[in-house]
């Protein structure tokens, strides 16, 4: 399954911040129309989607193992460590994404990088006119 099709706990916040559905934001990035903030947000969202999927699988495995009967304490401890690591991973990506969204300038801010290619400026200024004393050497005073 694609991370684009997987929902995450931060999709609503992303949609509000960037004003479009998640699949439209990924499409914008695929067309190279995404600014740096959107690119970073989508990258973090992709990692979060994988981490949340992993956490769900870990929970399901732990639940199915515990339904098979009593697990030895070593197995229970291993499951607890596995779940703690998966939760920490999700927390890391959620925090990073939240921090990025908090530090982004508002969309109406004049310094927000605009999406799309930037035009290249190729014109050069004409050379400045030489002054009346151009090329003359100034004598040193003593």
C-alpha positions as CSV (number, residue, x, y, z in Angstrom):
1,X,0.0,0.0,0.0
2,X,1.2,3.5,-0.8
3,X,1.8,6.1,1.9
4,X,-0.3,8.4,-0.2
5,X,-3.3,6.1,0.3
6,X,-2.6,5.5,4.0
7,X,-4.2,8.0,6.4
8,X,-2.2,9.4,9.3
9,X,-2.9,11.1,12.6
10,X,-1.7,14.5,11.1
11,X,-3.6,14.6,7.8
12,X,-6.2,17.1,8.9
13,X,-3.5,19.4,10.1
14,X,-1.6,19.1,6.9
15,X,-4.7,19.8,4.8
16,X,-5.5,22.8,6.8
17,X,-1.9,24.2,6.6
18,X,-1.6,23.7,2.9
19,X,-5.2,24.1,1.8
20,X,-5.6,20.8,-0.1
21,X,-6.2,17.1,0.3
22,X,-3.2,14.9,1.0
23,X,-3.3,13.2,-2.4
24,X,-3.4,16.6,-4.1
25,X,-0.4,17.7,-2.1
26,X,1.5,14.6,-3.2
27,X,0.5,15.3,-6.8
28,X,1.7,18.9,-6.5
29,X,5.1,17.6,-5.2
30,X,5.3,15.1,-8.1
31,X,4.9,17.9,-10.6
32,X,7.8,19.8,-8.8
33,X,5.3,22.5,-7.7
34,X,5.8,22.1,-4.0
35,X,7.8,24.6,-2.0
36,X,10.4,23.4,0.5
37,X,8.0,23.4,3.5
38,X,5.5,21.2,1.7
39,X,8.3,18.8,0.5
40,X,9.5,18.4,4.0
41,X,6.0,18.0,5.4
42,X,5.2,15.3,2.9
43,X,8.4,13.5,3.6
44,X,7.7,13.5,7.3
45,X,4.1,12.5,6.7
46,X,5.3,9.5,4.6
47,X,7.6,8.4,7.4
48,X,4.7,8.9,9.9
49,X,2.4,6.7,7.7
50,X,4.9,3.9,7.7
51,X,5.6,4.3,11.5
52,X,1.8,4.2,12.3
53,X,1.3,1.2,10.1
54,X,4.2,-0.5,11.9
55,X,2.7,0.3,15.3
56,X,-0.6,-1.2,14.2
57,X,1.1,-4.4,13.1
58,X,3.1,-4.6,16.3
59,X,-0.1,-4.2,18.4
60,X,-1.9,-6.9,16.3
61,X,1.0,-9.4,16.7
62,X,1.2,-8.8,20.4
63,X,-2.6,-9.2,20.7
64,X,-2.6,-12.4,18.7
65,X,0.3,-13.8,20.6
66,X,-1.4,-13.1,23.9
67,X,-4.6,-14.7,22.7
68,X,-2.7,-18.0,22.0
69,X,-2.3,-18.5,25.8
70,X,-0.1,-17.3,28.5
71,X,3.2,-16.0,27.2
72,X,6.4,-16.4,29.2
73,X,7.5,-13.2,30.8
74,X,10.5,-12.9,28.4
75,X,8.1,-12.8,25.5
76,X,5.8,-10.3,27.2
77,X,8.9,-8.1,27.9
78,X,10.0,-8.4,24.3
79,X,6.5,-7.3,23.1
80,X,6.5,-4.4,25.5
81,X,9.9,-3.2,24.2
82,X,8.7,-3.6,20.6
83,X,5.6,-1.6,21.2
84,X,7.5,1.1,23.1
85,X,10.0,1.5,20.2
86,X,7.1,1.7,17.7
87,X,5.3,4.3,19.8
88,X,8.6,6.3,20.2
89,X,9.1,6.2,16.4
90,X,5.5,7.6,15.8
91,X,6.0,10.3,18.4
92,X,9.3,11.4,16.8
93,X,7.6,11.9,13.3
94,X,4.5,13.5,14.8
95,X,6.7,16.0,16.8
96,X,8.9,16.8,13.8
97,X,5.9,17.4,11.6
98,X,4.1,19.5,14.2
99,X,7.3,21.6,14.7
100,X,7.6,22.1,11.0
101,X,4.0,23.3,10.7
102,X,4.4,25.6,13.7
103,X,7.5,27.3,12.4
104,X,6.1,27.8,8.8
105,X,5.2,31.3,8.0
106,X,1.5,31.8,7.3
107,X,0.5,31.4,3.6
108,X,-0.1,35.1,3.2
109,X,3.4,36.0,4.5
110,X,5.4,37.7,1.7
111,X,8.6,35.6,2.3
112,X,6.8,32.2,1.8
113,X,8.5,30.4,-1.1
114,X,6.0,30.1,-3.9
115,X,5.4,26.7,-5.6
116,X,6.6,26.1,-9.1
117,X,9.8,26.9,-11.0
118,X,11.4,30.2,-10.5
119,X,12.2,32.3,-13.6
120,X,15.8,32.7,-14.4
121,X,17.1,36.2,-14.8
122,X,19.6,36.3,-17.7
123,X,19.7,40.0,-18.5
124,X,22.9,41.9,-17.6
125,X,23.2,45.6,-16.9
126,X,25.1,47.6,-19.5
127,X,28.6,48.7,-18.5
128,X,28.8,52.0,-16.6
129,X,30.0,55.0,-18.6
130,X,33.5,56.0,-17.9
131,X,34.0,59.3,-16.1
132,X,36.0,62.2,-17.5
133,X,39.2,61.1,-15.6
134,X,39.0,57.5,-16.5
135,X,42.4,55.9,-17.1
136,X,44.3,58.8,-15.5
137,X,46.7,58.1,-12.7
138,X,46.5,60.3,-9.6
139,X,49.8,61.6,-8.4
140,X,50.8,60.9,-4.8
141,X,51.1,63.9,-2.4
142,X,53.9,64.2,0.0
